[in-house]
Amino acid sequence: MTNFVRPIRIKGSVAYVPLTQGYEAVIDAADVPLVGSFNWYARVDPNTIYALRKVRIGPKQLTVRMHRVIMGEPDNLEVDHKDGNGLNNRRRNLRGATKSNNQHNVRIRRDNSSGFKGVSWCNRKKKWHARIALNKRGKHLGYFATAEAAYGAYCEASKKYHGEFGRVD
């Protein structure tokens, strides 16, 4: 039995890799040889969608992530999508990152009630509380009269502590 590999569309320097569930991953056309001989599937996570495939090594079945194949990152690093889109696997959107760096680049949580990343209401103080994650712990940034002021403090701290990996939206 022959496996049919879904065809990849190429437009200029960009290639579109068809996935399951009607999704497609975007890669650089130069990377087609790395991923083009396999069928990839879409895995929908709470915050993004990733392009994956399965590979059998002996009795084990392992998951292969397209962005890791493209970047060839060593096992001790993660691959961060700068724009947070797990289907945008163009090299200019990917970078090596520690787990901590990668966590700094997450979007605002869905259960956030303030509308601002790093900002929550403190009922006890009747003020807005700003916090930022540092070394797997929360760092208190202060209490503020407005959510906007607390968010300003978060943005400054993100630039200072998270640098290029900081995401404030």
Secondary structure, DSSP 8 states (H G I E B T S, - for coil): --------EEETTEEEEE-GGG-EEEEEGGGHHHHTTS--EEEE-SS-EEEEEEEEETTEEEEEEHHHHHHT--TTSEEEETTS-TTB--GGGEEEE-HHHHHHT----TT-SSSSTTEEEETTTTEEEEEEEETTEEEEEEEESSHHHHHHHHHHHHHHHHGGG----
